[in-house]
Amino acid sequence: MSLQNLWLESQHGEYAVPEVREVLERYWRFLVSMSERTHLIREYHPDLPQWQADLLLWEETWKRTHPYRGRLF
């Protein structure tokens, strides 16, 4: 997999797909573990944690189950 920084042409690299998947999954776990920003008011599913609301929104937008539902979330 080839990745390119769109703002800095000198930053680019080639990575194996399993390596990219592992890093992305770790990053998603980190995002889900972050504490909620309770001072914000959300209109879309304010009763759910942000990550769950975002997951539902993704699924409703694409009209399919998220590929990581049940695996990471």
C-alpha positions as CSV (number, residue, x, y, z in Angstrom):
1,M,0.0,0.0,0.0
2,S,1.4,3.4,-0.9
3,L,0.6,6.4,1.3
4,Q,1.3,10.0,0.5
5,N,1.0,13.1,2.6
6,L,-1.0,15.5,0.5
7,W,0.6,18.6,2.1
8,L,4.2,17.5,2.2
9,E,5.3,15.7,-1.0
10,S,8.5,14.4,0.8
11,Q,6.4,12.3,3.2
12,H,5.4,9.1,1.6
13,G,5.9,5.4,2.1
14,E,5.1,1.9,1.0
15,Y,3.5,-0.5,3.6
16,A,2.2,-4.0,3.6
17,V,-1.6,-4.1,4.0
18,P,-1.5,-6.2,7.2
19,E,0.8,-3.6,8.7
20,V,-1.5,-0.8,7.8
21,R,-4.5,-2.7,9.1
22,E,-2.8,-3.3,12.4
23,V,-1.9,0.3,12.9
24,L,-5.4,1.5,11.9
25,E,-7.1,-0.9,14.3
26,R,-4.8,0.3,17.2
27,Y,-5.7,3.9,16.3
28,W,-9.4,3.1,16.2
29,R,-9.2,1.4,19.7
30,F,-7.4,4.5,21.0
31,L,-10.2,6.8,19.6
32,V,-12.9,4.6,21.2
33,S,-11.1,4.6,24.5
34,M,-11.0,8.4,24.7
35,S,-13.3,10.1,27.2
36,E,-16.4,11.7,25.9
37,R,-16.5,15.5,25.5
38,T,-19.6,16.0,27.7
39,H,-19.7,19.7,27.1
40,L,-20.7,19.2,23.5
41,I,-24.3,18.6,22.5
42,R,-24.8,16.2,19.6
43,E,-28.0,16.0,17.6
44,Y,-27.4,12.5,16.3
45,H,-27.9,9.9,19.0
46,P,-26.8,12.0,22.0
47,D,-27.8,9.1,24.2
48,L,-24.9,7.0,22.8
49,P,-21.2,7.4,23.1
50,Q,-19.7,9.3,20.2
51,W,-18.1,6.3,18.6
52,Q,-21.3,4.3,18.7
53,A,-23.3,7.2,17.1
54,D,-20.6,7.5,14.4
55,L,-20.8,3.8,13.7
56,L,-24.5,3.9,13.3
57,L,-24.3,7.0,11.1
58,W,-21.7,5.2,8.9
59,E,-24.0,2.1,8.6
60,E,-27.1,4.2,7.8
61,T,-25.1,6.2,5.2
62,W,-23.7,3.2,3.4
63,K,-26.8,0.9,4.1
64,R,-24.7,-2.0,5.3
65,T,-23.1,-3.3,8.5
66,H,-19.7,-1.8,9.2
67,P,-17.0,-4.4,8.4
68,Y,-15.5,-4.0,12.0
69,R,-18.8,-4.3,13.9
70,G,-18.3,-7.1,16.4
71,R,-14.6,-7.1,15.8
72,L,-13.4,-3.8,17.2
73,F,-16.7,-2.2,18.2
